[in-house]
Amino acid sequence: MTTNPLPPNQQLVRGDRWPVVGERHPGDTESPWSLEICGCVIRPLIFSLDELLAMTQVTRRVDVHCVTRWSKPAMSFTGVLLNDLLQGTGGPIWTDEAKVVSFVARSERDHSTSMLLNEVLELNPIVAMTADGSPLSTEHGGPMRMVVPGKYFYKSVKWIRRIEFLKEERLGYWESEAGYHNGADPWREERYMAPTLTKQEAFRVIEARDFSGRDLRSINAAHRGLSHLNAREALLRHADFRSSNLQSANFRDANLSNANLQLADLRGACLANADLEGADFSGADLRGSDLRGASLFGASFYQPDDNDASSTFAIIDNTTQIDVASLDALVEQQKAFVLNAISSQS
């Protein structure tokens, strides 16, 4: 049996693990669960959870790809196909004005995402109630969530409560607030949208060496001398720090998810409590750095498929401060590498 290849720069999680990403609990836990279909429709519909469970249940195998670079292939989800809900026995329920479908969660942020109607119909998502044969747990979106095949998993909204047909695009929470790419195609690596700054603005910020508290998504700061950089609480998703001198930089409480830190000099840097999900530290020098309290889901400390593997291993020793328990968030090979690097220097 041939294993399906992974999308670019994704890593397999251990077979029995399914990392929790994002919120862990819905905002409203008291009201009965239901799913509303509204907006540009011939008639609004509402289904209780019991009604959904009583419908024909379909099982689909879906490769889950998280934007923070981990993948879990061939997960089994059971529920109601969205096209079955939307078509029914009387034909399509949307009007000619409908061009976009918005999926809205029952969460404290009312987080949502949207897709073009024709793409929704082609992908035929599932309103899932079970995963791998068990009811969906709360932290994974139970009792019901969307599962959209072929997209990064932020398009699969947890705790689905409303499906709304729209005349025009409405960016969801992750797209408008975090800058995630609206296309979300893992094979094209559509992880993030354009940087928040022009090249001229980015140059001025880099020269000042003060990123603290700023939203600098996708900033290109590669090959720079940035020792003692102040980046505390900065939003640096998808930032490029390749081969930069970041000695003694302060990234405490910063968001560096999916940042490229390959070959960076991070000696003595503070990364405590930072969001490092999906960050690439291949070849980086992490001696004396502080990663305590950091979130490490999907982070990489070496690139196993690189032709010159000797240059891609992060430099880690017993001066690197890291919570051993946090390494459970890494894929097994990455975890083993970090543990071995720490223990070999003890």
N, C-alpha and C positions, 0 to 999 in steps of 0.2 A: 504494500500500500504506500503510495507516494504522499509525503507530507506537503500540504499547501505552503508555498513560500509566504513569508511575512512581508507586509508593506515596508517601505524603507525606514530604517532606523527604529524598528520595533524589536522588543525582546519578549520571549516567552516567560510567563509566570509559571510557577510550579503548578502541576495539574490540579492539586486540591485547594488552591488559593484563588480567591476572587477579591482583589483589593477594593476597599471602600473609598470612593472619591467624592468630594463635595459634602453637602449637608447629610446628616445622618438621621434626621427626624423631620416629618412633615410639620408645617406650622399649626395645623388644626387636627387634633386627634380625637375630638369629641363628636363632630358631625358625622352622620352616616356617609359612607363612601359612594360616590356616583360619578358618572362620566357624562358631561354635557357636550353636545355638538351644536354649534351656533354660528352666527355671522351671516355670510352670504349663502344662505341655505333656503330651500323651498319651505321647510318647516324645521324648527328647532327640535332636537331629540335629547332625551336624558335617559340613561340606563343606570339602574342601581347595580351595585357589585353582585348581588344575588342573581340579577337578570343576566349579567355578563357570564357568570359562572354556569348558568343554565344553557347557554348557547353552545353550538358546536365548537369544541375545543380542537385547536390545531397545534401541532408541535413542529417547530422549525429549529434547525441547527444554524447558529449564527456565530461567525468569528467576531469576537469583541476586541476592538482596538481602541485603547485609551490614548488621548492626545499626549499624555505624559509618558508615552513610549513603551507601555507594556501591552501585551496581547494575550488573550485566552481563546484559543481556537475551538470551534465546534461546540459551543455551549448550547444546551437544549432549553428552549423557551416554549412554554405552552400557554395558549390563551386564544383570543379571538382576532382573526385577521381584520385589519382596519378596513380593507376593501369590502369585506362582508358587511360591516357596520354601515358603511357609507353608501353601498349600492342597494342593499335590502332586496325586497321583492318588487319594489316599484321603480327601480332604476336609480340613477344618481340623485343625491339629495341637494347638491350644490347648484347655485345659479350660474348664469353665464358670466357674471361679474367676478366670480371667484378665480383668483390666480395663485394665491398663497395659502398654505395651511400653517397655523400657529398651534403649538402644543404647550399648554400651560400647566404647571405643577401646583399642587397644594403644598406650598412651602412658605417659610417666613419671608422669602424674597419674591414669592410668586414667579420663580424663575421659569423661563420659557425658551423655546427655540422655534424656528420656522423653516419651512422648505417650500419650494415651488410645487404647486398642485400636481403637475405632470410627473415630477420626480417622486412624489409620495405614491401616486398610483402605480408607477413602475416598480418601486422598491417594495410596496405592499407591507408596511410595518405591521407588527403584532402588538396588540394590547395584552401584555403578558401578566399572568398571575402566578406562574411557577417557573423556577429555573433549575435545570438538572434534576427534575423530578420532585422538588420540594417547593412548598409555598414561598414566594418571595419574602425575604426578611425585610423588616422596616428600613434598615440602613441601605438596602439595595433597591429600595423603591416600592416595597410591598405596602398594601396588598396588590397594587397594579401599577405598571409602568409601561412606557412605550419602549419597544426594541426596534430600531431602524437598522436593517442590514446594510453593509457597504459604506458606513459612515463612521467617523470617530464617535465615541460613545456619548459625548455631550449632546448629540442630537437625540439620544434615547432618554427622554425626560422621566425622572422618577415621579411617583405619586401623581400620575396623570389625573387631572380633574376636568380639563376643558380642551376641546379641539375646536378651533375657530377658523372659519374660512374668511379670507381677507381679499380686498381688491388690490392691495399692493404690499410690498415687503415691510415687515416689522422685525427688526433685529431683536433677538432674544437676549437674555441676561448675559450669557457667556460671550456672545458676540459683541454686544455693545459695551459691557463693563470690563471684560477680561481681554477683549481683542481677538477672540478665537475666530478663525476663518469661517465665513458663512457656508462655504462649499463643503468643508469637512471631509474631503476625499482622502483617505489614508494612503492610497496608492500614488497620489500627487503630492503628498505631504502638505495638504492644506491645513496647517495647524493655526497660523496666525495671520491676521490682516496686516496692512502696511504699518510701518513705524509711526509713532505719534509725533515725531519731529522731522523737519526738513534737515538736509545735510548741514546747512549753515547753522541752524539752531543746535543740532547735535554737536557740532564742533565747539560751539561756545560753552555748552554744558560740560563737555569733556575737558576743555581747557581749565574750567573752574574747579574741577575735581570735587564737585559737591552734587551728588545725586540724591541726597537724603529727602525722603518723602515724595519724590517726584514719580510720575508715570512716564517711564521711558521704554515702553514696550518696543522690542526689536531694534534697539539702538545698536549701531555698529561701532564698537570700541575695541576692535581687534588690533593687535600689534601696537599697543599703546603703553606708555610709561605712566601707570596710575597707582604707584605705591601710595599708601595711606589714604586712598580714596574713601570719602565719606558717602556711603550708599545705604545708610541705615533706613529701614522701612521703605526703601525704594521699590517701585514696581518695574521689574526688569525681565518680564517674561520674554523668552526667545531672544534675549540680548546676546550679542556676539563679543566675547572677550578672548577669542583665540590668541594664544601666544602673548598675552598682555602681562605686564609686571603689575601684580596686584598684592605685592607684599604689604602686610599689615593693613590691608583694606578692611573697612568695617561694613559688612553686609548683614548685621544683626537685624532680624525680623524682616528682611527683604524678601521679595518674591522673585526667585530666579528659576521658575519652572521653565523647562526646556531651554535654558541658557546654554550656550556653547562656551565651555571653559577649557577646551582642549589645549594642552601645552602651556596653560597659564601658570605663572609663578604666584602661588597663593600662600607662600610661607608666612606664618604668623597672622593670617587673615582671620577675621571673626565672621563665621557663618552660622552663629548660634541662632536657633529658632527660625531659621530661614526656610522658605519653601523651595526645596531643591528637586521637586518632582520632575523627572525627565531630564535633569541637567547632565551634561556630558563633561566629565572630569578626565577623560582619557589623556594620559601623558602629563597631567597637571602635577605640580609640586605642592603637596598638602602638608608638608612637615611643619609642625607647630601651629597648624590651623585648628580652629574650634568649630566643630560641627554638632555640638551637643544640642539636642532638642530640635534638630532639623528634620524635615519630612523628606524622605528619600525614595518614595515610590518611583520606580522606573529609572532611577539615576544610573549612570554608567561610569565605571572607573577604569575600564579598558575596552578596547574594541577587538573582540576575538576573531573577526573576519578580516582584519587589516593585514595587508601583505607584509608590512614591516611591524610586526606585533611588538618588537622590543621597544619601539619608540612610543607606544600608545598606552603603556601601563602607568597609572598614576603613581606618584612617589608618596608612600605612606609609611610612617614608622611609629614608634611608641610615643612620640611627641604629638601625634595627631589625636586630638580629643574628639571622640565620637562615642555615642551611646551604642553599646553592642546590641541592645534590644531593637534599636532603630534599623539595624541591618536586615531584620526580617522583612522589611519592605522591599528589599532588592530581589532580583531574580537569583536563583541558586548559585549560578556561576560567579556573579558579581559579589554576592555575599561571601562566598568561599575565598575569593581573591583578597577582599579587604581583611577578613579574619586572619588569613595567612600572612598578609603583609604586616599586620599589627603584632601577631604572635612571634614572627620570625625576628623582630627587633627587640623583643622583651628581654 
